[in-house]
Amino acid sequence: MRTSLPYQLTGYHWLVRLGRLRQARNNARNGLGCILADDMGLGKTLQAISLMLYLKSNGLLTKPMLVVVPTGLLGTWQRELKQWAGSSIAEYLDYSP
């Protein structure tokens, strides 16, 4: 199993800090959010899954989280979720033709 690269950890920690800020300010309705816009292949999926696992394990994910991806990326997300999270956080809906 591979480990996160330094820049992926930086991105993950940035996402966690934003999540904590959102919780501290109770800003769920005030538009506090972010976009993780790394280039293709740099590990956005892993960083997003890591954030979901962090939120879940710390009781901060109290509602379902929806991830919408193009059909071509569904297999990637399924593999990454299985590798990093097991079956602990995923259900799949596929409405491709």
N, C-alpha and C positions, 0 to 999 in steps of 0.2 A: 504494500500500500504506500502511496506517495504521501509526502507531507506538504504543507503549505509553503509557498515561497515567501521571502520577506515582503515583497510588495503586496502579495495577497493578504498577509497578516496586517499590513498597514491599512488596506482597504476594509478589512473586517473590523479592525479596532475603530476606524472612522464610523462605520455603520453602527457599531455598538454605542459609541459616544452619542451619536444622534438619537438612538433609541432611548438612552438614559435621559437625554435632554428633553425629549418629547414626553417621557413619563414624568419628569420633574415639573414640567410646565403644564402637564395635562393638556397638551396641544392637539389632541386627536382631531379636533374639528377646525383647527386654525391653520391648516395647510403645512405644518412642519413635515418635510419629507426630503427625499434625496433621489438622485439618479446615479447609479454606479455605471459609469460610461467608459470603462476600460476598453481597449481594442479587442477584437475577436481573438480568442485563444489564450487570453491572459488570466482566466479563472473566475469570471463573474459568477458562474453557476455555483462553484464551490464556495465563494464568499457569501452568496445569498443563502445557500443551504446552511452554512455555518451560523449565519445570523438567525435563521429560523430555529435552529437547535438551541442557540443561546437563549433566545426569547422564551422558547418552550421550557427549557430546564430551569429558568429563573422566574417562572410564573408570569411572564410579561406577555405571553401569547395566549390570550383568553378567548379569542375568536378564530375561526378558520382563516387561513391566509390563502389568497388566490394567486396563482402564478399562471399567466397566459403566455404561451409561447407559440411560435409558428410550428406547423405540423412537422417540418424538417428537423426541429430541435427537440421534439417530444421524446424520442429515443435517448438523446443525450441526457435530458433531465431525468428520465427513468433510471438510466445507468448510474448517474452521479448520486441520485437519492439513495439507490440501493447500496452503493459503495460507502457513502459517508453517513447515512442516517438509518440504514436498514429499512424496516417498514414502519418506523415510528411516526412518520409525519405525512405520509403520502396517500392520496387517492387520485386516480386519473380519470379524466373525462376526455374523450377523443371524438370530436365531431367532424373529422376529416371525411371527405367523400369516399 
